[in-house]
């Protein structure tokens, strides 16, 4: 499965942190050529205590346990991974691979932020 480049990954994380989660999901959905999942605050029977968020493939919806989860890039990207796997006709993917997918986006963001800070430090010399 192709992945967005590092710059796009970093921008998507920044969008989520900036409380533009729906926009971030739209950007990713365009990249993968799938319909964007809905996102809502709520729980799913049987998962109420064990998960911060759950993707329900039949509904194409991410349920976040609280509104704060809407702005957590790792959790949102983890659930989006399940969305693209299920929309692509593939198995919904393992938790391990969903975590790795989200981690790559977070790592891209961290590297981008470090580069920005380094540029500012160099400009001040």
N, C-alpha and C positions, 0 to 999 in steps of 0.2 A: 504494500500500500504506500503510495507516495506521501510525502509529508511536506508541509510548507517550509520555505527556507527559514534560516535563523532569524532574519529580520522580521518576517511575518510572525513567527512564533513569539518573538519579543513584543511586537505590537499588540498581539492578541492578549497576552498576559496583562499588558498595560491597560488595555481597554477594560478588562475585567476588574482590575484594581481601581480604575476610574469610575466604576459603577455603570459601565456600558456593556454589561454581559450579553444582552440580547444582540447588540451590534456585533460583538465578538463572535457569537454563534452564527450570525448571518455571514460574516466574512469567511469563517471556516466552512460553512455549508456551501458557499459559492465555490470555494476551492475544491471541495470533494464532490461537487455537483449532486448534492442531496438537499432535500427540504430541511430547513432549520428545525431543530426540536423546540417544542414549547418548553417553558420553564415556569414552575410555580412553587409556592411554599405549600408544603403538605407532606403527608406521610403515606406509605403504602402498607396495607395490612400485611403483617408478618415481618416487616422490616422496620417497624417503628422505633425500636430501641437500638438496633445494631448498625444503622447507617446514617451518615450525615446527608446523603443524597442517594437517589435511586433513579435509574433510567428504566422506563416502562416502554418496551418496544412496540407493543400493540397500540399505544397511545402516542408514540413518538414524543414523549414528554419526560423531562427531568424534574423530579420532585426533590426540592431542597427542604431539609427539616426546619430550617429557620431562614429568615431573610438575610442574615449575615453570610450564609453559605453561598448566596448569589454572587458574592464578591470574593470568593476564595478560588483563585485560578486552578490550583491543583485539583480540587474536587470537581469543579465544572468541567475541566478538560478530561478528567478521568471518566466522567459520565458521558461526555461527548464522544469519547473513543467507543463506548458501547453503542452509541447512536450510529456512528459511521460503519461500524462492523455489522450491525443488524440491517442497515439500509442497503449495504452492499451485497446482501444475500449470504453473508458469511456468518459463521457462529458469532455470537455476541462478544467473543473475546474473553480472555482470562483476566482476572484482577491484576495479575502480575504485568501483563502487557498494557493494560489500561494505566497502571501506575508508571510504567516506563514511558508511555506516550506523554503523560502529563509532566513527568520529570524533565523530558527533553525541552518542553516549552519553558519551564521554570529555569532550567540551566541557560537557555538562550537569553532569557530576560536578565538573569544575573550577569552574564558576560557582557551584555549590552550596557547595563548600568555601570559596570566597572569601567568599560571603555569610555563612557561619557565622563565619569569622574576623573579618569586619567587625562582626558583631553582638556578638561577645565584646569587641572593641576598644571599641565604643561603650558597652557596659555598664560597662566599667572606667573610664570618664571621670568 
